[in-house]
Amino acid sequence: MKWSELSILEVADLYRKKELSPVEFVGRTFEKLHELESGLNSFITVLESEAMEAAEEAENVFLRNETKHVLYGIPYSVKDLYYTKGVKTTCGSRILKDYIPDTTAPLVSKLNNCGAVLIGKTNMLEFAYGIVHPDYGQTNNPFDVSKTAGGSSGGSAASVAAGIGLFSLGSDTGGSIRIPASYCGISGLKPTKGMLSLEGIFPLSPSLDHAGPMARSSEDILVIMDALVPDFLAAKFPNNHQKIIGILPAEKISEVTAEVASIYKEALEKVQKLGWTLQEIDLKYLDFTEEMVMNVLLPEAAIIHEKWISRKNEYAPLTYKQIEAGIVHRSLDYLKAKNELVNAREDVDRVLKDVDFLLTPTVPYPAPDEDPPLEGDNEMKFTGLFNVTGHPAITINAGFTNSKLPVGLQLVGGCFEDKKMIEAAMEIEHMLSNQ
């Protein structure tokens, strides 16, 4: 196996056996970054000297046979809207191009306290909103650099997929972890709303925002979540081997491309080989997701950006256009949408009483040329609802198109049953990889 394909647990084991040194592994990570970054454009800030210093410290720790956290010496990145004390946090914007916070986001602090090695801050859509700012440029897809890595956590997805760090932290307001993870063939988790702190993360829409990890596999996601959530692995759920999987009726996935439909259908057939049962379900609010999301997001984002409304020329045009739309958005529509969030959550809860998980495509198509794609193309058709309801959702790679672009599969679970859902995703991943 290539060094860049090793899992977190495999690297951690090699460190402890002294068969791989943190200095060597982190050094190779930066070699990969320098080799690929001109094509990917996945980082805004690179922290090479700081990371190599941390790797040297980790190497000395393992040479002394000291017991450390499993993430000790593991290289990772964070989306450039996580505050990092003493390190620029630009949010992919011109407005914050020189902003250096005096605090660090608690999630980043937890990882640093575990000894994980921060290698840099990743590129993103401007303020996780609208479009990429021309000052930073689009992040490109490692499978085809003429395609986008997606947004808004595109830099995180592309870097992990390219082997530049073993994991990254992103944010997800309508699919911004899961969509780029799908485009780049990795795993991305939007946890249950409230499970991971949003403190120290620049907000887009507080009612819909989620923080979450992105990694090469759901097994790695499980390891990261155990570092971020106290007693995460200790959570106990009934061990039901004969799982019931809720799937959408055929007409609800009619908009997906033929190749995505074929890969999804094949995945469902393989899931049944696990002894799991497929059961058609009805999500009442699926077709209203984008309307609900925008009725909440537009005014909430406008409040955050109102203080900069006079700085129009510093925003990308589409970002500013959406901020303006939020300022004049009807308060009645916002309040109605907030009520609908509750109704939609209750509807998904209702469905999950009869099935263990929901299984959908992640995105209706593989990576397009740019992000955002054409208006009205329904990119967040399958992802946005679970920002509205707060249910956990994870994407894993389901396969590849004829042109070798990844296609994602989304698994959704009950609120605060994240561990149970991730373990089910691991079963599906193992089954797909062994076929």
C-alpha positions in Angstrom: 0.0 0.0 0.0 1.2 3.5 -0.8 2.2 5.7 2.2 -0.5 8.2 1.1 -3.2 5.5 1.3 -2.5 4.5 4.9 -5.3 5.0 7.4 -4.9 7.0 10.6 -4.7 3.8 12.6 -2.2 2.3 10.3 0.1 5.4 10.5 -0.3 5.5 14.3 0.7 1.8 14.5 3.7 2.3 12.3 4.8 5.3 14.4 4.7 3.2 17.5 6.5 0.3 15.9 9.1 2.9 14.8 8.7 1.6 11.2 7.7 5.1 10.1 8.8 8.4 11.6 6.5 11.5 11.9 9.3 13.6 10.4 9.4 11.3 7.3 5.6 11.1 7.0 4.9 14.8 7.5 7.8 15.6 5.2 6.3 13.4 2.5 3.0 15.2 3.0 4.6 18.5 2.1 6.4 16.9 -0.8 3.0 15.9 -2.1 1.6 19.4 -1.5 4.4 21.0 -3.4 4.0 18.5 -6.2 0.2 18.9 -6.7 -0.8 22.3 -5.2 -0.3 24.3 -8.4 -2.9 22.2 -10.1 -5.2 21.8 -7.1 -5.1 25.3 -5.4 -6.3 23.7 -2.2 -4.5 25.8 0.5 -4.7 29.4 1.4 -2.0 29.2 4.2 0.7 26.5 4.5 2.4 25.9 7.9 5.3 23.9 6.8 8.0 25.0 9.3 5.6 24.8 12.2 4.4 21.4 11.2 7.9 20.0 10.7 8.8 21.3 14.2 5.8 19.5 15.6 6.7 16.3 13.7 10.2 16.4 15.2 8.7 16.7 18.7 6.4 13.7 17.9 9.3 11.7 16.7 11.2 12.2 19.9 8.2 11.3 21.9 7.9 7.9 20.1 11.6 7.3 20.4 11.1 7.6 24.2 8.2 5.1 24.0 5.8 7.6 25.6 2.1 6.8 25.4 0.2 9.4 23.4 -3.2 9.9 21.7 -3.7 8.0 18.4 -3.7 11.3 16.5 -0.3 12.2 17.8 1.9 13.2 14.9 -0.9 12.8 12.3 -1.0 15.6 9.7 -4.3 17.4 9.2 -5.7 20.7 7.8 -8.7 23.0 8.6 -11.0 25.0 6.4 -9.9 28.7 6.5 -12.9 29.8 8.6 -11.7 28.1 11.7 -10.0 30.6 13.9 -6.3 29.8 14.6 -4.5 32.0 17.0 -1.6 33.8 15.4 -2.4 32.3 11.9 -4.4 34.1 9.2 -8.1 33.2 9.0 -9.3 34.7 5.7 -12.6 32.9 5.1 -11.6 33.0 1.4 -12.4 36.7 1.4 -10.6 40.0 0.6 -12.3 41.6 3.7 -10.5 39.3 6.1 -7.3 38.7 4.0 -5.1 39.9 6.8 -7.2 38.9 9.8 -5.2 37.1 12.5 -7.4 35.8 15.4 -6.2 35.9 19.0 -8.1 32.7 19.8 -8.3 29.2 18.4 -11.5 27.3 17.6 -12.1 24.7 20.4 -12.2 21.8 17.8 -8.8 22.8 16.5 -7.5 23.1 20.1 -8.8 19.6 20.8 -6.9 18.2 17.9 -3.7 20.1 18.7 -4.0 18.9 22.3 -4.1 15.3 21.0 -0.8 16.1 19.2 -2.2 16.2 15.6 0.0 18.3 13.3 -1.7 21.2 11.6 -0.3 21.6 8.1 -2.4 24.5 6.8 -5.6 26.3 6.2 -7.6 25.2 3.2 -9.3 27.1 0.3 -13.0 27.7 0.3 -15.9 29.6 -1.2 -16.0 33.2 0.0 -17.4 33.1 3.6 -18.7 29.6 2.8 -21.2 31.4 0.6 -21.9 32.4 -2.9 -18.9 31.7 -5.0 -15.1 31.5 -4.8 -13.5 34.9 -4.5 -11.2 35.7 -7.6 -8.4 36.6 -5.2 -8.1 32.9 -4.2 -9.4 31.0 -7.2 -11.2 27.7 -7.5 -10.0 24.5 -5.9 -9.7 21.8 -8.5 -10.5 18.2 -8.3 -7.6 15.7 -7.8 -9.2 13.2 -10.2 -9.5 15.8 -13.0 -8.1 19.3 -12.4 -10.4 20.7 -15.1 -13.3 20.0 -12.7 -14.1 21.6 -9.4 -13.5 20.1 -6.0 -16.9 21.6 -4.9 -17.8 23.9 -2.1 -17.7 25.3 0.2 -15.1 23.0 1.8 -13.4 22.2 -1.5 -9.8 22.8 -0.3 -10.3 20.3 2.5 -11.8 17.6 0.2 -9.2 18.0 -2.5 -6.2 18.0 -0.1 -7.4 14.8 1.7 -8.2 13.1 -1.6 -4.8 14.0 -2.9 -3.0 12.6 0.2 -2.0 16.0 1.5 -2.8 15.3 5.2 -4.9 12.4 6.5 -8.0 14.5 7.4 -9.4 18.0 7.5 -12.1 19.9 9.3 -14.8 21.5 7.2 -18.2 23.2 7.6 -21.6 22.3 6.2 -24.7 24.5 5.9 -26.4 22.9 2.9 -24.0 20.1 2.0 -20.6 21.9 2.1 -18.8 18.9 3.6 -20.7 16.1 1.8 -20.8 17.6 -1.7 -17.1 18.2 -2.1 -16.3 14.9 -0.4 -18.6 13.2 -2.9 -16.9 15.0 -5.9 -13.4 14.0 -4.5 -14.1 10.4 -3.6 -13.6 10.7 0.2 -15.8 10.4 3.3 -17.3 13.5 4.9 -19.5 13.7 8.0 -22.1 16.3 8.9 -22.8 15.3 12.6 -26.0 15.8 14.5 -26.7 19.5 15.1 -25.0 20.5 18.3 -22.7 17.5 18.6 -19.6 19.6 17.6 -19.0 23.1 18.8 -19.3 26.0 16.3 -17.4 28.3 18.6 -14.5 30.0 16.8 -15.8 29.1 13.3 -17.0 32.1 11.2 -20.7 31.6 10.8 -22.8 31.5 7.6 -26.3 30.6 9.0 -26.2 29.6 12.7 -29.5 27.7 12.4 -28.1 25.5 9.7 -24.3 25.5 10.2 -22.5 22.2 11.2 -18.8 21.5 11.7 -17.4 18.1 10.7 -14.5 16.0 9.7 -13.4 14.8 6.2 -11.1 11.9 5.7 -10.3 9.1 3.2 -12.7 6.6 5.0 -15.5 6.4 7.5 -13.2 4.4 9.8 -10.9 7.5 9.9 -14.0 9.7 10.6 -14.8 7.5 13.6 -11.3 8.0 15.0 -11.5 11.7 14.6 -14.9 12.0 16.2 -13.6 10.0 19.2 -11.0 12.8 19.6 -13.6 15.6 19.3 -16.5 14.2 21.3 -16.0 12.8 24.9 -16.8 9.1 25.1 -17.9 9.0 21.5 -16.9 5.3 21.1 -18.5 4.4 24.4 -22.0 5.1 23.0 -24.1 1.9 23.0 -26.8 1.1 20.5 -28.7 -2.2 19.8 -26.7 -4.4 17.5 -29.1 -5.1 14.7 -27.5 -7.0 11.9 -30.7 -7.2 9.9 -30.9 -3.5 9.2 -33.8 -1.8 7.3 -32.6 0.9 4.9 -35.0 3.6 3.8 -34.7 4.5 0.1 -36.5 7.1 -1.9 -39.1 6.2 -4.6 -37.7 6.1 -8.1 -39.3 9.4 -9.1 -37.4 11.3 -6.4 -34.1 10.3 -7.9 -35.1 10.8 -11.5 -33.0 14.0 -11.8 -29.7 12.3 -11.2 -27.4 11.5 -14.2 -27.5 8.1 -15.7 -24.1 7.1 -14.3 -25.0 8.3 -10.8 -28.3 6.3 -11.0 -26.4 3.2 -12.2 -23.8 3.4 -9.4 -26.5 4.1 -6.8 -28.6 1.1 -8.0 -25.5 -1.2 -7.9 -24.8 0.0 -4.4 -28.3 -0.8 -3.2 -28.0 -4.3 -4.7 -24.7 -4.8 -2.8 -26.2 -3.5 0.4 -28.8 -6.2 0.2 -26.0 -8.8 0.2 -25.2 -7.7 3.7 -28.6 -9.0 4.7 -30.1 -5.6 4.9 -33.7 -4.9 3.8 -34.6 -1.9 1.5 -37.8 -0.1 2.3 -39.3 2.8 0.3 -39.9 5.9 2.3 -41.5 9.3 1.8 -39.7 12.5 3.0 -42.4 15.2 2.8 -40.0 18.1 2.8 -37.4 16.8 0.3 -38.7 18.9 -2.6 -38.9 22.1 -0.4 -35.3 21.8 0.9 -33.7 24.6 -1.1 -36.6 27.0 -0.4 -36.4 26.3 3.4 -32.6 26.6 3.4 -32.6 30.0 1.5 -35.4 31.5 3.6 -33.3 30.9 6.7 -29.8 31.4 5.3 -30.3 34.6 3.4 -31.4 36.8 6.4 -29.1 35.1 8.9 -26.1 35.7 6.6 -27.2 39.3 6.0 -27.1 40.1 9.7 -23.6 38.8 9.9 -22.4 40.8 6.9 -24.4 44.0 7.4 -21.4 45.7 9.0 -19.5 45.4 5.7 -22.4 46.3 3.3 -20.5 49.4 2.2 -17.5 47.3 1.0 -19.3 45.9 -2.1 -16.2 46.0 -4.3 -14.3 43.7 -1.9 -16.8 40.8 -2.2 -17.2 38.5 -5.2 -20.3 39.8 -7.1 -22.5 36.7 -6.4 -21.7 36.7 -2.7 -22.6 40.4 -2.4 -25.8 39.8 -4.5 -26.9 37.2 -2.0 -26.1 39.4 1.0 -28.3 42.2 -0.6 -31.1 39.6 -1.1 -30.9 38.7 2.6 -31.2 42.3 3.7 -34.5 42.8 1.9 -35.8 39.3 2.7 -39.3 39.2 4.2 -39.2 38.5 7.9 -42.4 36.6 7.6 -40.8 34.1 5.2 -37.9 33.7 7.7 -40.2 33.0 10.6 -42.3 30.6 8.6 -39.1 28.7 7.6 -37.9 28.5 11.2 -41.2 26.8 12.1 -40.8 24.5 9.1 -37.4 23.4 10.4 -39.2 21.8 13.4 -41.8 20.2 11.2 -39.2 18.8 8.8 -37.2 17.3 11.7 -40.3 15.6 13.1 -41.0 14.2 9.6 -37.5 12.6 9.4 -37.9 11.3 12.9 -41.2 9.7 11.9 -39.5 8.0 8.9 -36.6 6.8 11.1 -39.0 5.0 13.5 -39.6 2.4 10.7 -36.0 2.2 9.3 -32.5 2.2 10.7 -31.0 4.6 8.1 -31.8 6.4 4.9 -29.6 5.9 1.9 -29.5 8.3 -1.0 -27.1 9.6 -3.7 -25.0 12.4 -2.2 -25.2 14.7 -5.3 -27.2 14.2 -8.5 -24.1 14.3 -10.6 -20.3 14.0 -10.5 -18.0 17.0 -10.2 -18.9 19.8 -12.6 -16.5 22.3 -14.2 -17.0 25.0 -11.6 -18.8 25.7 -8.3 -21.5 26.8 -8.0 -22.8 25.0 -11.1 -25.6 26.5 -13.2 -28.4 28.1 -11.1 -31.4 25.8 -10.4 -29.4 22.6 -10.9 -30.4 21.3 -7.4 -26.9 20.5 -6.2 -28.0 20.1 -2.6 -31.2 18.1 -3.4 -30.2 15.2 -1.1 -28.0 17.0 1.4 -29.7 20.2 2.4 -32.7 18.6 4.2 -30.5 17.2 6.9 -29.0 20.7 7.6 -32.6 21.7 8.1 -33.5 18.8 10.4 -30.1 18.4 12.1 -29.9 14.7 11.5 -26.4 13.2 11.1 -25.4 12.4 7.5 -22.2 10.9 6.0 -21.0 10.4 2.5 -18.8 7.6 1.3 -17.4 6.9 -2.1 -19.7 4.5 -4.1 -17.7 4.2 -7.3 -16.6 6.0 -10.4 -18.0 7.2 -13.7 -16.6 6.1 -17.0 -14.4 9.2 -16.9 -13.1 8.2 -13.5 -14.9 10.8 -11.4 -16.1 9.8 -8.0 -19.7 9.3 -7.0 -20.9 9.6 -3.4 -23.4 7.6 -1.4 -25.1 9.4 1.6 -26.2 7.6 4.8 -28.5 9.4 7.3 -29.2 8.3 10.8 -31.1 9.3 13.9 -30.1 12.3 15.9 -27.1 11.6 18.2 -26.8 8.1 16.7 -23.7 9.3 14.8 -21.5 6.4 15.9 -24.1 3.8 14.9 -24.4 5.5 11.5 -20.6 5.8 10.9 -20.2 2.1 11.8 -22.9 1.2 9.2 -21.1 3.4 6.7 -17.9 1.4 7.4 -19.8 -1.9 6.7 -20.9 -0.5 3.3 -17.4 0.8 2.5 -15.9 -2.6 3.3 -18.5 -4.4 1.2 -18.0 -2.0 -1.8 -14.2 -2.2 -1.7 -14.3 -6.0 -1.6 -16.5 -6.5 -4.6 
